[in-house]
C-alpha cells in the first residue's frame, strides 16, 4: 500500500465513522503549489482544491463550522516527497500577512503557497491536526524532525508480493510461471518490496518470454521497462501508420505498374516492326515473365521503404527520449516530479502515450454560495452527465492527450520516480553535453562529507546509481538512447567508466558516513551483474573486490534504513570480503532491517559480531529453533553484542528484560528443548553488557523503570549505570537500592536530575557502602538536604573505591556541607567532592576548600 492509497483508505474509514474525533477531513495535494495566482482564500482552498471534498451547497455555513471547531479538523498534505523548496513554507510569516489572515481569511487574495505555509505554522486553523506524507528521504523529509509522531509504510512482504501478482496475472498458468521466474532471481524478487518497482517487475514478466533472462540490477530492470515501452509504443503508433504506409505503397505500386506498362508497350511496338509472326506467338509467355519481375521489384521497393520508415521512427523516438532525459534531470535537480518547463505537443503526447508522464487535474470546483442554491440540482445533473461523458472519452488515450493539451487546470508530472531517475541517469551518463568534469562533480559523493548537515536526496542517489549502471551496461543495448556515431559513443563511455573507476577506488571508506558506504555498495553492484547468465564483467569484479577489501572492519549502518534490496547488496559485498579473507563487526541497530535480512547477514561466516534490535534478534532465534537450524542458532547467539546499550524507549527496556530472562532461565521459552544446550552457559552478550544508559526522560521514566528494577539483578557484570533524568524520586530510589545489591561489579552510577530526596538517599546508602568497585557517584541536581547529606557522610569512609562524588545543586545548607567536609577527612581515596547551591554561604565553602582542596564548587 502506497502513501496516497493509505490516505484514501483513511478518508474512506472516516466517511464510515471509524475516525469520530474529526468532523472534517481535507486532503491538500502538494501539486497545487503550482498555482501561483493570488486568488485563493482558506475557504476556497479547503472547499474547492481539496482532493475528495464534494460540491458544497452552503459553503459559508460549512466554513463557519470549520472555524468554530478547528480541533475537529484533520488536514492531510499529500505528495510532499516531490516538493521543492519546502523551507519556504516554514519561514516566519510577515506580521502584516498574519494580521491579514486573522482579520479576514475569506479574502481571495492569497496564493496557495501562502495558505499552505499559514496552515503548517498554525497561523490559520490553530489546533487542527496535520498529517503529512513523504518518503523517508524525500525532499521534505526534514519535516519529520518537527512532528509529534510518524507512521512508516514498510512496503510489501513476500506474501504481499504474491497477492499483488495474483491480481496482476489473472491467468493461473501465467501467474505460476511468472512467480517461478521471479523467485529464480533473488534481487529482482527483493525489489518487489517497493510497490512501484513491483509493478515494473510484473510488466517485464508479462511482456518477456520465459527464455529471456531477467534483469539482475535496478538499472537493468528500468532499461528493460524502457525497451518494452518503446516497443509497445511503436506497435501502437504503427497500427494506423502501417495502414497509411500500405495506401502509399499501393499508390507507388500503381504508379510503377503504369510506368512499366507504358515502357513495355513502347518496347513491344518497336519489336513488332522487326519480328516475325512466329515471335509474336510467344508474347503471352513474355508478358507473364515481365509481370513477375515487376512484382518482385515492387516488393523489394516496399520492404526498403518500410525499413526506412522504421529507422526514421526509431530515430524520432530516440530524439524524444533524449529530450525526456534532459527534462528528467532538470526535475531531479529541482527535487520535483512536476514538469515546470514548457514542452512541445509532440513530446507531451509521447510522454503520456508511453506512461512516463501523468496528466493530473487540479480540482477547482466553483463555490456555490447560499444565494445560488436555486437551480443547483439541475446544474449538478448536468455536471454528472458531463462527468460520464468525460469518463467515456477517457477510455481512449488519444483523447486523453488532447484533453491534457487543451486543459489549463491540468499539470504534467512524472508518473514513476524510478523511471524519472533512470532517464536522468541516461542524461548524465550518455549525453555529450555533460562534460567529464561536470559529470564527476554532479554524480559522485566526495570523501570527508561524514558530518554534512543534510542527507542526500533519494532521487539524486537513484540517478547516480543509474548513471553508473548505464556506463557499465552492455553498449549494444544502449543504441536506442543516443544518436552519436558508434566510435564517439564508445570513447565517451570508456572515458566516463575510467572516471568512475578511479573515483570509487580512491575513496577513503573510513571517512564516509554509513549512508554513503551503503550507496557505494549499490554503485558497485550496478556495475557487476551485466550479463544475462549472471557472469560478471571484469571491471565490475575489480570494483567489488576493491570495495570488499577496503571496508572498515567495524561496519555500522546504525540509523540507516536497510530495506530488503539494501540487505542483498550488503550481503553481496560482505560475501566477497569473505573470499578476500576479511571479517567484520556489523551494526544494523535502528535500521529497520527485517528478520529474514538479519538472518542473511548474521549467517555469513565472516561476521564476527553483530548488533541489532533485541526484539528482532529474539524473533530470529525463535524462528531458527523452530526450523531446527541449530548451527545458525548457535552462531546467532554467540555473535550478538549489545554493549554499550542505550535505552530511549520503554520498549527497549521490555526487550532487554526478555533477553535477560532468556539468559537467566537458559531457554527461549518454557517449551524449548533444542536451545537448552546452546544456552546452557547463558547469553554471552548479557554477560558482556558493561554499560547501560537509560534516557527515558521524566514522562517515560515511570513507565519503564519498574521493568528495569526487575532485570538489573541479571546484569551481574554491569559496570556503568546511567539513569539521569528518569524521574526516579524516593520510591524509585528504594527499589533501585534493592536491585543494586547484585551489581557487585558496578563502577559508575549516575542518578543526576531525578528528584531524589533524603529518604531515597538514606535507602541508597545502605546498599552503596557494599558495592566494592563503585568509583563515581553522581547525585547532581536532586533535592537532597542536610539529613540526606548526613546519611552520605556516615557511609563515605566505608566506600573504599569511591573517588568522585557530585552533589552540586541540591538543597544542602552549611550544616550538611560541614558534615560532608568532616567525613572527607577519613576518605583518603576520594579525589573530588563537588557541592554547591544557593543555600550554602560562600564563606563556609571557602573555608572547607581551604581545609581540603578536594572540595569543588563547579
TORNU-517695 format. One line per field, with one value per residue (C-alpha): residue number from 1; x, y, z. Coordinates in steps of 0.5 Angstrom, whole numbers, plus 500, padded with zeros to 3 digits. Layout:
N
num c(NUM,...)
X c(X,...)
Y c(Y,...)
Z c(Z,...)
end
This chain:
858
num c(1,2,3,4,5,6,7,8,9,10,11,12,13,14,15,16,17,18,19,20,21,22,23,24,25,26,27,28,29,30,31,32,33,34,35,36,37,38,39,40,41,42,43,44,45,46,47,48,49,50,51,52,53,54,55,56,57,58,59,60,61,62,63,64,65,66,67,68,69,70,71,72,73,74,75,76,77,78,79,80,81,82,83,84,85,86,87,88,89,90,91,92,93,94,95,96,97,98,99,100,101,102,103,104,105,106,107,108,109,110,111,112,113,114,115,116,117,118,119,120,121,122,123,124,125,126,127,128,129,130,131,132,133,134,135,136,137,138,139,140,141,142,143,144,145,146,147,148,149,150,151,152,153,154,155,156,157,158,159,160,161,162,163,164,165,166,167,168,169,170,171,172,173,174,175,176,177,178,179,180,181,182,183,184,185,186,187,188,189,190,191,192,193,194,195,196,197,198,199,200,201,202,203,204,205,206,207,208,209,210,211,212,213,214,215,216,217,218,219,220,221,222,223,224,225,226,227,228,229,230,231,232,233,234,235,236,237,238,239,240,241,242,243,244,245,246,247,248,249,250,251,252,253,254,255,256,257,258,259,260,261,262,263,264,265,266,267,268,269,270,271,272,273,274,275,276,277,278,279,280,281,282,283,284,285,286,287,288,289,290,291,292,293,294,295,296,297,298,299,300,301,302,303,304,305,306,307,308,309,310,311,312,313,314,315,316,317,318,319,320,321,322,323,324,325,326,327,328,329,330,331,332,333,334,335,336,337,338,339,340,341,342,343,344,345,346,347,348,349,350,351,352,353,354,355,356,357,358,359,360,361,362,363,364,365,366,367,368,369,370,371,372,373,374,375,376,377,378,379,380,381,382,383,384,385,386,387,388,389,390,391,392,393,394,395,396,397,398,399,400,401,402,403,404,405,406,407,408,409,410,411,412,413,414,415,416,417,418,419,420,421,422,423,424,425,426,427,428,429,430,431,432,433,434,435,436,437,438,439,440,441,442,443,444,445,446,447,448,449,450,451,452,453,454,455,456,457,458,459,460,461,462,463,464,465,466,467,468,469,470,471,472,473,474,475,476,477,478,479,480,481,482,483,484,485,486,487,488,489,490,491,492,493,494,495,496,497,498,499,500,501,502,503,504,505,506,507,508,509,510,511,512,513,514,515,516,517,518,519,520,521,522,523,524,525,526,527,528,529,530,531,532,533,534,535,536,537,538,539,540,541,542,543,544,545,546,547,548,549,550,551,552,553,554,555,556,557,558,559,560,561,562,563,564,565,566,567,568,569,570,571,572,573,574,575,576,577,578,579,580,581,582,583,584,585,586,587,588,589,590,591,592,593,594,595,596,597,598,599,600,601,602,603,604,605,606,607,608,609,610,611,612,613,614,615,616,617,618,619,620,621,622,623,624,625,626,627,628,629,630,631,632,633,634,635,636,637,638,639,640,641,642,643,644,645,646,647,648,649,650,651,652,653,654,655,656,657,658,659,660,661,662,663,664,665,666,667,668,669,670,671,672,673,674,675,676,677,678,679,680,681,682,683,684,685,686,687,688,689,690,691,692,693,694,695,696,697,698,699,700,701,702,703,704,705,706,707,708,709,710,711,712,713,714,715,716,717,718,719,720,721,722,723,724,725,726,727,728,729,730,731,732,733,734,735,736,737,738,739,740,741,742,743,744,745,746,747,748,749,750,751,752,753,754,755,756,757,758,759,760,761,762,763,764,765,766,767,768,769,770,771,772,773,774,775,776,777,778,779,780,781,782,783,784,785,786,787,788,789,790,791,792,793,794,795,796,797,798,799,800,801,802,803,804,805,806,807,808,809,810,811,812,813,814,815,816,817,818,819,820,821,822,823,824,825,826,827,828,829,830,831,832,833,834,835,836,837,838,839,840,841,842,843,844,845,846,847,848,849,850,851,852,853,854,855,856,857,858)
X c(500,503,502,496,493,494,491,485,484,484,479,474,475,473,467,464,465,471,475,470,475,474,468,472,478,481,487,491,496,503,502,497,503,504,498,501,495,493,486,485,482,482,475,477,483,479,472,475,482,481,482,476,471,464,461,458,451,452,460,459,456,461,467,464,463,471,473,469,472,479,481,476,479,484,488,493,498,500,506,511,516,516,516,521,524,520,524,520,513,516,519,516,510,511,507,502,501,499,494,491,490,487,483,479,481,476,479,481,488,493,497,496,504,502,496,500,505,500,497,503,505,499,497,491,486,491,489,488,491,496,498,504,506,513,518,523,529,525,526,521,524,527,520,520,524,518,513,510,510,510,508,512,509,514,513,511,512,514,506,504,508,505,498,500,502,495,491,496,496,489,491,493,499,502,502,505,510,512,512,517,521,521,524,530,532,533,535,529,525,527,526,518,519,517,510,512,518,514,509,515,517,511,511,517,515,509,512,518,518,520,527,529,534,531,535,539,540,536,539,538,530,529,532,528,522,524,525,519,515,519,517,509,509,512,507,501,503,505,498,495,502,502,495,498,504,500,496,502,505,499,500,507,506,500,505,511,506,503,511,513,507,508,515,513,508,514,518,513,511,519,520,513,517,522,520,516,509,513,516,509,506,511,508,504,509,514,508,508,515,515,509,513,519,515,512,519,521,515,516,523,522,516,521,526,521,519,526,527,521,522,529,526,521,527,531,525,524,531,531,524,528,534,529,526,532,534,527,528,535,532,527,532,536,530,527,521,516,512,514,515,518,514,515,512,506,510,514,508,504,510,511,503,503,509,507,513,508,502,497,494,488,488,481,478,470,466,464,456,454,448,444,446,443,437,438,443,440,440,447,449,446,449,456,454,453,459,463,460,462,469,470,467,472,478,478,482,489,489,483,487,493,488,485,492,494,488,486,489,488,492,499,504,508,513,509,514,520,525,524,525,531,533,532,536,542,541,543,548,552,550,550,556,553,555,563,567,568,561,559,564,562,555,555,559,560,566,571,570,563,561,559,555,548,543,543,543,536,534,532,539,542,538,540,547,546,543,548,554,550,549,556,558,552,553,554,550,543,544,544,537,539,544,545,552,557,559,566,565,560,565,570,566,563,570,573,567,568,575,573,568,573,579,574,571,578,580,575,577,572,573,571,565,558,554,549,555,558,551,551,558,556,550,554,559,553,550,557,558,552,551,551,544,548,550,557,561,565,572,571,565,569,575,571,567,574,577,571,570,578,578,571,573,573,567,562,556,549,546,540,541,535,536,531,531,535,540,541,542,547,551,551,554,560,561,561,566,570,570,573,579,580,576,572,567,564,557,552,545,541,536,536,529,532,527,528,530,535,538,539,542,547,549,549,555,562,566,561,565,560,553,549,541,534,534,527,529,534,530,525,531,533,526,525,532,530,523,526,532,538,542,548,546,542,549,552,547,547,555,556,551,554,549,555,554,547,542,535,531,524,520,520,528,527,522,526,532,528,526,533,536,530,533,540,537,533,538,532,528,521,518,517,524,529,534,536,538,545,546,544,547,552,547,548,555,552,549,555,559,554,558,555,547,545,537,535,527,526,521,515,517,521,516,513,520,523,519,522,529,529,527,532,538,540,541,546,552,558,555,560,557,549,547,540,540,533,529,524,526,524,525,520,524,531,528,527,534,537,535,537,544,545,547,551,558,562,559,564,560,553,549,543,543,537,532,528,531,531,533,529,532,539,538,536,541,547,545,547,552,557,557,559,566,568,564,569,564,557,553,547,547,541,537,533,538,538,542,539,541,548,549,547,552,557,556,558,563,569,567,566,574,573,570,574,569,562,558,553,552,545,542,539,544,546,552,551,550,557,560,558,561,567,569,567,572,578,577,576,583,582,576,579,574,567,563,558,555,548,545,543,550,555,561,565,563,565,572,573,572,576,582,582,581,583,579,572,570,564,564)
Y c(500,507,513,516,509,510,517,515,509,514,518,512,510,517,517,511,514,510,516,520,525,529,533,535,532,535,533,538,536,539,540,545,549,550,555,562,567,571,569,564,564,559,557,556,552,547,547,548,545,539,533,529,534,534,540,544,548,552,554,560,555,550,554,558,551,549,556,555,548,547,542,537,539,534,537,532,534,529,528,532,528,532,538,544,549,546,551,557,554,554,561,566,570,577,581,584,578,575,580,580,572,573,579,576,569,569,575,571,575,570,564,557,557,563,559,552,556,559,552,549,554,554,562,559,554,553,547,543,536,536,529,530,524,524,519,518,521,525,533,535,529,535,536,529,532,537,532,529,522,519,512,509,505,499,496,489,483,476,475,481,481,474,477,483,478,474,481,483,476,473,467,462,459,465,467,461,462,469,467,462,466,472,467,465,472,474,481,482,479,483,490,488,490,497,497,502,497,491,494,495,488,485,489,486,479,480,482,478,470,465,464,471,473,477,483,483,490,496,499,493,493,500,499,493,497,503,498,495,502,504,497,498,505,503,498,502,508,504,501,507,509,502,503,509,506,501,506,510,503,501,508,507,500,503,509,504,499,505,507,499,498,504,502,495,498,502,496,492,497,497,490,489,493,488,481,475,472,467,471,475,468,468,474,472,468,474,478,473,474,481,481,477,481,488,485,483,490,493,488,490,497,496,493,498,504,500,499,507,509,504,507,514,512,510,516,520,516,517,524,525,520,525,531,527,525,532,534,528,531,538,535,531,538,541,536,536,531,536,539,546,547,548,542,541,538,532,531,531,526,522,522,521,515,511,513,517,523,523,529,531,535,541,541,547,547,553,555,555,561,560,565,561,554,555,551,548,541,542,544,538,533,537,536,529,528,532,527,521,524,525,518,515,519,518,510,513,515,520,524,524,527,532,534,535,539,544,544,550,547,540,540,535,530,524,518,514,517,511,512,519,518,513,518,523,518,517,524,524,518,518,526,529,536,534,534,530,535,536,529,527,533,532,525,522,524,526,524,528,529,525,531,534,537,534,527,527,526,519,521,524,518,514,518,517,510,509,513,509,502,505,506,499,496,493,498,494,495,503,504,507,512,516,519,519,515,509,511,517,514,508,513,517,511,509,515,516,509,511,517,513,507,512,516,509,506,513,514,513,509,511,518,516,516,510,512,513,507,504,508,506,498,500,503,497,492,496,495,488,484,486,479,475,469,473,473,479,484,485,492,491,485,489,495,490,487,493,495,489,489,497,497,499,492,495,497,501,502,505,509,508,505,498,495,488,490,494,488,484,489,489,481,481,486,482,475,478,480,473,471,476,474,480,479,485,487,489,494,494,497,502,501,497,491,485,479,475,480,480,472,473,478,474,467,470,466,472,476,476,480,484,489,489,491,486,484,482,478,474,473,471,466,463,462,458,454,452,451,446,450,449,451,458,459,458,463,468,467,467,473,478,484,489,493,499,500,506,505,511,508,504,498,498,496,491,488,488,485,479,478,478,473,468,469,467,461,459,457,461,459,454,449,450,444,445,451,449,446,453,457,452,458,464,469,472,479,479,477,482,488,493,500,501,508,510,516,515,522,525,522,515,514,512,507,504,504,498,493,496,494,487,486,489,483,479,484,482,485,491,497,503,505,512,514,521,525,519,521,516,520,517,511,509,510,505,500,501,500,493,492,495,489,484,489,488,490,497,502,509,511,517,519,526,530,525,529,524,527,525,518,516,517,514,508,508,509,502,499,504,502,495,496,494,497,504,510,515,517,523,526,532,537,533,535,532,537,536,530,526,529,527,520,520,523,517,512,515,513,506,506,504,505,512,517,522,525,530,534,540,544,540,543,543,548,550,545,539,542,542,534,532,536,533,526,527,527,520,518,518,515,521,526,530,532,537,541,548,551,558,556,555,561,563,564,556,554,558,555,548,549,552,546,541,542,536,540,544,548,547)
Z c(500,498,501,497,498,505,505,501,506,512,508,507,514,516,512,515,522,524,526,530,533,527,523,517,513,508,503,500,494,494,487,488,490,482,482,483,483,489,488,494,501,506,504,497,499,503,500,492,492,497,493,496,498,495,492,498,497,503,504,508,514,513,513,520,523,521,524,530,532,529,533,530,523,520,514,510,506,501,496,500,497,491,494,492,497,503,507,505,508,515,514,519,516,516,521,516,513,519,521,514,515,522,520,514,512,507,503,496,495,497,494,495,498,503,505,506,510,514,516,517,522,525,524,520,524,530,534,528,526,521,517,512,507,505,503,509,505,500,499,505,510,514,517,520,526,528,528,534,532,525,522,517,511,510,504,501,505,501,502,499,493,491,493,488,483,483,482,476,473,472,468,473,469,467,474,477,471,473,480,479,474,480,485,481,481,488,487,483,488,493,489,489,497,493,490,485,483,484,478,474,475,473,467,465,467,463,456,456,454,459,456,456,462,467,469,475,477,478,472,468,470,469,462,460,462,458,452,453,453,447,443,445,443,436,436,438,433,427,427,424,421,417,414,411,409,406,402,400,398,394,390,389,386,381,379,378,374,370,368,367,362,358,358,356,350,347,347,344,339,337,337,332,327,326,329,325,326,330,335,336,338,344,347,353,356,356,359,365,366,366,371,376,375,376,383,385,384,388,394,394,394,399,404,403,404,411,413,412,416,422,422,422,427,432,430,432,438,441,440,444,449,449,451,456,460,460,463,468,470,471,475,480,481,483,487,484,480,477,470,470,463,457,453,446,444,441,447,452,447,447,455,456,451,454,461,463,464,468,467,474,474,480,483,482,484,484,490,491,496,499,494,489,491,486,480,483,483,475,475,479,474,468,472,473,466,463,468,465,458,460,463,457,453,458,455,449,450,444,447,454,451,447,454,457,452,452,459,463,470,469,471,468,472,472,473,476,481,479,471,472,476,471,465,469,469,462,461,466,463,456,454,451,454,460,461,465,470,471,471,476,481,480,480,486,493,496,502,508,508,514,518,513,515,510,508,500,497,495,488,487,489,485,479,481,481,475,471,474,472,465,464,465,462,455,450,444,449,449,442,443,448,444,436,437,432,435,436,439,444,445,447,451,455,456,459,464,466,468,472,476,477,479,484,487,488,491,496,504,506,514,512,509,513,514,508,504,505,503,497,495,495,491,486,485,485,479,475,477,474,467,463,463,465,472,470,472,468,470,471,476,479,480,484,488,490,492,496,500,501,504,508,515,520,524,519,522,519,525,524,516,513,511,506,503,497,501,505,499,497,503,504,497,499,505,502,497,503,506,500,501,508,511,517,520,526,524,527,524,530,529,521,520,518,517,521,514,512,519,518,512,515,521,518,514,516,516,521,528,532,530,534,532,535,541,539,532,535,540,534,530,535,536,528,528,534,530,524,527,525,531,527,525,532,536,531,532,540,540,536,539,542,546,550,551,551,551,552,550,549,554,549,550,557,556,550,555,560,556,554,561,562,557,560,567,565,560,555,550,552,557,551,549,549,543,545,552,550,547,552,558,559,558,553,552,550,557,561,557,558,562,560,561,559,560,557,558,561,566,562,560,566,571,566,564,571,574,569,570,577,576,570,574,578,572,569,575,570,569,571,569,570,568,570,569,569,569,575,580,586,593,592,586,589,595,589,586,592,593,585,587,592,586,582,585,579,579,578,576,578,575,579,577,576,579,585,590,597,604,604,598,599,606,603,598,603,606,599,596,602,600,593,593,586,586,584,581,584,582,585,581,582,586,593,598,604,611,613,607,607,614,611,606,611,615,610,606,610,608,601,599,592,591,588,585,589,586,590,586,586,592,598,603,607,611,616,611,608,614,616,609,610,616,613,608,612,613,606,603,596,594,589,588,592,589,593,592,591,593,600,602,604,600,607,609,602,602,609,607,601,605,609,604,597,594,595,589,587,580)
end
